[in-house]
Amino acid sequence: MREQQMAQTDADERDYLGLAALRDGNGATEAPSRALAILQYGLLACALIGLVGSLAMLASEK
């Protein structure tokens, strides 16, 4: 019985801390890291270069 009460108390504390983190803006609403943004822009640049290259090849065939 005591173990169940302690487990429930731990769960309640985790819920409280999770809600407090969301309220303070430190939870799931955090912005992605700068490294992730750089990676995404790099991948976007590669995709655009590939698109331009394929369009240039298509235009040169005609």
SULHU-V516427 format. One record per pair of residues at least 6 apart in sequence whose ideal C-beta (glycine too) atoms are under 6 Angstrom apart, sorted by the first residue. I is the first residue (numbers start at 1). J is the second residue. D is the distance in Angstrom with one decimal. If there is no record, write none. Layout:
BEGIN
{{I:J:D} {I:J:D}}
END
This chain:
BEGIN
{{21:27:4.0}}
END
